[in-house]
């Protein structure tokens, strides 16, 4: 069965970006002229995803508004003859079939995923995309397509990985891969000397019914939160085969202030390299 659904858990408070996120979702922060969340949705749609399930919180209505129609704006653009802007605004609404599910409490990424459980078929696999990771693989397969390709070839769940500097392992879950590209173990944020590899886990996955079932049976950790990583670990310990896919392309961590800045400069250069370089000259 082809994967047609993606779950986007975006109910977090975005405290690392305060005060900018006091009154707006972190996922709506712009990368040049486009919100982070739209990049992630478009990536999924380009890979054949039709249904986007967004797990939101009580302060996330701006996400719904962004992908909804806006009659007043469209009427104004049409009246002013701004046909290109009108076309762009309308295209956002028709990217996919959007479904919104409220996560009532911040009880972990695993809990957020389970909020969408009733929308996933019994034998259906689904893509899970967290709201911080943008990957640009210009001229090649985008990140979601890379994951789906591995799933379609193996029928196994897949975690997206990135080769990182070992000095940064304390910021990542670290995966140990064998020769068959199967993950033998996850280690959460180890010291560099204890890290089993230099492969950090990126927030993009394919999860199968087996993973979803284990997640539903997994108990929260000591902090009261339910983690997808714990379900992966249980799956591996039970003899399950979790594939790892080392990303092709360049990743930007928009959950980090400097990462968002890097992404903004990168995509701005792609849109108007000459003008952006002129702006940057003024700082050096």
Secondary structure, 3 states (H helix, E strand, C coil): CCCCEEEEECCCCCHHHCCCCCCCCHHHCEECCEEHHHHHHHHHHHCCCCEEEEEECCCCHHHHHHHCCCHHHHHHHHHCCCHHHHHHHHHHHCCCEEEEEECCCCCCHHHHHHCCHHHCCCCCCEEEECCCEEEECCCCCCHHHHHHHHHHHHCCCEEEEEECCHHHHHHCEEEEECCCCEEEEEEECCCHHHCCCCEEEEEEEEECHHHHHHHHHCCCCCCCCCCHHHHHHHHHHCCCCCEEEECCCEEEECCCHHHHHHHHHHHHHHHHHHHHHHHHHCCC
